[in-house]
Amino acid sequence: MTDIEAYASQAKAWLEKTPIPENTGTEVSREFMAKLYDAGYSGISWPAEYGGQGLSTAEERVFQQAARGKALPVGVFGIGLGMCGPTLLSLGTEEQKKRYIRPLLRGEEIWCQLFSEPGAGSDIASLQTRAVRDEDGWVLSGQKVWTTVAQHADHGLIIARTDADVPKHKGITMFIVDMRAPGVTVRPLRDMTGIAHFNEVFFDDVRIAEDQVLGGVNNGWHAAITTLLHERMSIGMGSAAPDRPTSYKSIAARAQKRGLTEDPAVREKLVDLYIQERALELFNARLAQEVKAGVNPGSRGSVTKLLLAELTLDSAETAAEIFGEGVVAHSEDDELARYAVALAWAPGMALGGGTNEIVRNAIGERVLGLPREPQVDRDVPFRELKVGTQKKETGA
Ligand SMILES: Cc1cc2nc3c(=O)[nH]c(=O)nc-3n(C[C@H](O)[C@H](O)[C@H](O)COP(=O)(O)OP(=O)(O)OC[C@H]3O[C@@H](n4cnc5c(N)ncnc54)[C@H](O)[C@@H]3O)c2cc1C
């Protein structure tokens, strides 16, 4: 048995014997994450000096494969593990990495990502949340929106305007913000599934210490791009395609049981779904190999997020088309109810982490080498721009 095979059977054995709680409340998730960490299965490929296991992405993939179909209750840590942690590892100071990585991996601290604002989504560089320096650090004020898991978060990565006299991309800084600090207000927002997955967050003169700047003052655009690339890879590669509620396997099995697969139109839809799922899986396997070999996929990592967003929508629509009016959230048939929730959730996948259009732009410009989108405001000081809700007279 090779080392990796031995690791795989160890991981499988642990997953078999460890009860997976069904209740996914935050406390249950924290406890489960601590168990996962103590058994050596959290932060598998993260550096050992900050609390990771120091193994390779090969072991990481092996564990993910072993955990397929198990629905581990760790979703609330997704933003921390997929985006904030990797950004801290890339840009953090030694003290920041020592302070934050281990509690994140052990489920002791939950993170959120505070980028989007009411007036700045795709054009995130137009953000208006401000951080002003004083003798004790920084004072933060403004509003963020669509902040996933902010209602549970201990910390957030936030980007704010720190210099309005330079062009919009150049006057932004990333900070680590304490979500329990005085002046932080979190209000839930309900999405189409009926659940409040995300929130709006208000910052009223929130104090941030100087050592909570991440990646350098006015270097926030670079820091944000670092987070977004991690985000797209982690969304696209994070959820194994065959585990989705509207997977090919689930829809095809149900269609077959009901004698619907004789219909050529249904067969065509199913084949199309199968091809998309396989293409995504193979593309992800290739990205994983590249990462293992030390190659940074850069914006090619965004392709996986685009593929998953399209697959999520297509497969939910396919389920609705094949099984028709039975696909409703209150159905007594659990599978149909899950299809209905997937259908309501699917459009969000084409928005979060960068919309499909924005991701296509990034792939066009940075992977395919197409000409850049015209940007007339690139060299204009932010203070002179009329963006979002910014009023000309108030500046930033
Ligand atoms: C499920 C979910 C979770 C999210 N979680 C978070 C989070 O945790 N933290 C966070 O900060 N944000 C989060 N977001 C917000 C997300 O990042 C934004 O919704 C996204 O960036 C789009 O911004 P917007 O909603 O303001 O849309 P807009 O930017 O206003 O876009 C509106 C439409 O215009 C199109 N468009 C805009 N610009 C262009 C262009 N240049 N070329 C072509 N088309 C264009 C867009 O594609 C879109 O169709 C989340 C969103 C969702 C759906």
The ligand as an ORCA input file, in Angstrom:
! r2SCAN-3c Opt
* xyz 0 1
  C     -25.167     33.748     -2.703
  C     -24.357     35.010     -2.657
  C     -23.410     35.169     -1.663
  C     -22.658     36.352     -1.615
  N     -21.743     36.491     -0.603
  C     -21.006     37.627     -0.534
  C     -20.075     37.810      0.537
  O     -19.931     36.974      1.423
  N     -19.362     38.955      0.575
  C     -19.484     39.924     -0.388
  O     -18.764     40.917     -0.311
  N     -20.387     39.799     -1.398
  C     -21.140     38.670     -1.490
  N     -22.063     38.516     -2.505
  C     -22.275     39.622     -3.452
  C     -21.705     39.365     -4.835
  O     -20.311     39.416     -4.811
  C     -22.320     40.430     -5.765
  O     -23.698     40.140     -5.865
  C     -21.691     40.418     -7.124
  O     -20.370     40.857     -7.089
  C     -22.489     41.295     -8.130
  O     -22.675     42.571     -7.636
  P     -24.130     43.237     -7.646
  O     -25.067     42.293     -6.984
  O     -23.980     44.612     -7.084
  O     -24.540     43.312     -9.177
  P     -24.088     44.390    -10.258
  O     -22.612     44.563    -10.192
  O     -24.921     45.618    -10.081
  O     -24.449     43.662    -11.605
  C     -25.767     43.665    -12.175
  C     -25.702     42.952    -13.518
  O     -24.860     43.690    -14.426
  C     -23.855     42.852    -14.985
  N     -22.598     43.601    -15.141
  C     -22.047     44.496    -14.278
  N     -20.880     44.973    -14.761
  C     -20.678     44.365    -15.950
  C     -19.629     44.425    -16.933
  N     -18.551     45.212    -16.752
  N     -19.753     43.651    -18.036
  C     -20.850     42.835    -18.221
  N     -21.863     42.747    -17.323
  C     -21.780     43.490    -16.207
  C     -23.671     41.752    -13.931
  O     -23.114     40.590    -14.497
  C     -25.100     41.540    -13.424
  O     -25.798     40.687    -14.291
  C     -22.843     37.366     -2.583
  C     -23.819     37.193     -3.575
  C     -24.570     36.037     -3.619
  C     -25.587     35.891     -4.693
*
